[in-house]
């Protein structure tokens, strides 16, 4: 059985709202003493506390790549700070077995007055590395971060992007046994993000442990085997990546849809895949979509449209059906396609229903519905392993090499 390198039990962190740790100069002490007679005891506002994290328990095994997802303010960064020993817990404990490399906020662990070169050595020393070990890694760090020209410049003169590149390069190349990565990759350009993700894949293949926070579900799907969804400072759900992300995106879309559809008499009631649910696990077989509609009036010469979009809002697949006849009341509409070989991920569905024709023939739009929940494709990736060449489909292929007899020219 693989050993747990992170063990968390009952972990919680409470902050007092609106209060920061204060340091008093002599003038502050004199002022407080002078105004003391005029202050009433108990006249201050009652203390207001916020639990950023509460009663969190989890285990991470050696070599696992675990994703943390959730809304802003859910407690993800607080958890990483507790694991990194940057802040102390209010309740519970976290046991960490192994050297930890943290990439939480731009500049974390660096000294702004030191040069890039000096910060590399400082970071290595903090991890317990010897000077010779750091020197062996230095050239790779500088090349990855692309900061060779500014290596002897104080860090305070670096741009945010340069600091982030150097911080990631240091954290990834100094070989900590556990790497904690927050949403800092959002600071860099697209090419550097791809470079970082590739490096983290290399790290995971070497048997080291990664805990990764991101709001970009594509990155989480690509890297993580398991996901923890944190909501309101607590773990709401954890499990396989595809399942948890689908539940998270479903909840987010439902919240948005409920806000947008208040007091609206919608036609569409619900949808699901054949067999139930919204998760497709085999896109190479026949797929059946089922929509429930509630009609107040009959539909004559109706039009039904079904459109599927990826997370970049690009139209992936679309079908339209004309000359429908649908009676009033709750009705079921089924659409069957022979296969749906899409890459793993979440896809949004737009369904529309017209009466008396389609949008080109003067039909009346009854409703265009951004379907809830998302369509979640949770299949084994079959396309090209490099993101830039993977495309949008997930179609298997096989390769065969056969020796051919050389044909000589006459």
Helices and strands as residue ranges (DSSP letters): E 4-16, H 26-35, G 36-38, E 49-61, E 65-69, H 76-83, E 91-96, E 100-103, H 116-126, H 131-145, G 148-150, G 155-157, H 160-173, E 178-181, G 183-187, H 190-205, E 209-213, H 217-223, E 226-231, E 234-240, H 241-260, E 268-273, E 279-280, E 287-295, E 299-309, E 315-326, E 329-337, E 345-355, E 364-370, E 375-377, G 387-389
